[in-house]
Each structure stands twice: as C-alpha cells, then as structure tokens.
Amino acid sequence: HRHVLRLSEDKLEDTERVQQQESARAIAGEILQFQSHLREELTTQRQFMALTGWIEDVEDPAHAPQVSRLLQSIVESSPDIIYVTAVGRQARGESAGSIRVDRDPFVDATLKRAFTASIQEVNFVSEPFAVEPDNRPALVMSVPLFSDGKFNGMLAAVVSLDRVVARLRDVSTHDRVFFIVDVHGRIVAHTDTTEMIPGMDVSKNSLVVSKFEELPQDLRTTATVVFDEKEKGHDVEMIGTYSTIPA
C-alpha cells in the first residue's frame, strides 16, 4: 500500500514539475512580448513625430494641439498606457492620460530620471511602483527624441501592469502562485496587490527567488527546485519554478 502511494506521489510530482515549467516559460515569453510591443509603440510614435516635423521643437506652441491629439490617441488606443508625455529640451510639452503626475511625486521623479536617460540617448525602463487606486503596479518607459543627431526631448509613457496581473491570476490555480521579480528579487507584479507591493524585496523569504538571483543575468533558463517550507509549525514539501525573462 505504501509502495502504491509512493508511486502515485512520484507521478503527481512529475506532473506538477512539467505543468509549472510549461506555465512559467509561457508567462515569461508573454511578458517579453508585452514589453517589446510597448517599446515598438513608442518607437512608432517617435517616427511619426519625425515625419510631421514636430520632433524638431516639441515645445513650439504651434504644434501643441496636434501633439496633444497624438498623445490622446495613444492613450485611447492602448489600454496599458495610462499616461503619456512628449517634452522638449527644456522638459516642457504636452501630456495625456488618466493620472495626475503632479499629485504623485514618485511618478514625477521617475519621469525626471527618464528625461536624464534620454539626454544620454538611452531607452529607459524604470523599476516598478504602485499607483492609485489599489496599489496597481506600473512603470515608466521612454525613448529619446532626436533630429539630425541633436537631442530634442523625450517621449515617455506610464505603463499599467494590470493586464500582466490578470494573466498571473489566470494561471495561479491549484495552490500555485505566479509572480514576477526583477534581477534584485523585488516584486514587479504579484496576484496579491494588497500585501505584495511593487518594489518589495522577497529574495530573503523565497528560496525560488534566491536561486534565480544566483544566475548570471544574461542566462535564459527555466528550472524547478524542491524545498521545505514551514506551514503551521510543520515542514511542507514544496515545488517551485522560475523562468528568466531577457532584457
């Protein structure tokens, strides 16, 4: 009888490993696609601004109505972008979106960091942060604006990760919990948005995350680890899987 139970447990464990690996690898691929799509969206809009000539002087009042309409159309066409702004060399320009940046000092500070990165000709992606309501995870992505090799400003977006969280909830069934961390082991997106705030360090209390942190940052892999976790004073055997996301 014990032998039959052991065989059954081994089969269940093997099945769980396979299902976790397939799900983790699939989610990692979807996250990479999500980021690439948003980057392409900003790049496409920058090309449009270059074709219209607006990129040469974003702060020109004569361009303000057209730039404002462009930004509004970006927000309306992309459910993931909750705020977008185009600014010139003096960090002044137009914006559109559903949040008030002037009321959120952290978002405002992150946009200023994005502007500094744009001056240095760097495509910027910020660390995640929480926005109201309900501590929704979000981050800032930006691309520099150039004309004839000269810096002219920045196009930046505040990106909501609501769709990512919804996808994580879809696969977090049968006592599994899927979440995303950055290379430092800090929460990017989690199904429990109340307790697991973006930026929270979980590397010290998650063996799966600590194993992931030990990897070279340029290595792409999916791996499963078996470990014991305390639950109501008892050791419970757990299976965890991580799948890396490049870039």
Salt bridges, closest charged atoms under 4 A:
GLU9 OE1 - ARG6 NH1 3.27
ASP10 OD1 - ARG6 NH2 2.94
GLU13 OE2 - ARG17 NH2 3.27
GLU16 OE2 - ARG176 NE 2.73
GLU30 OE1 - ARG167 NE 2.78
GLU59 OE1 - ARG92 NH2 3.74
ASP80 OD2 - ARG163 NH2 2.58
ASP102 OD2 - ARG100 NH2 2.75
ASP108 OD2 - LYS112 NZ 3.43
GLU127 OE2 - ARG113 NH1 2.93
ASP162 OD2 - ARG136 NE 2.93
ASP182 OD2 - ARG186 NE 3.26
ASP201 OD2 - LYS204 NZ 4.00
ASP235 OD1 - LYS230 NZ 3.33
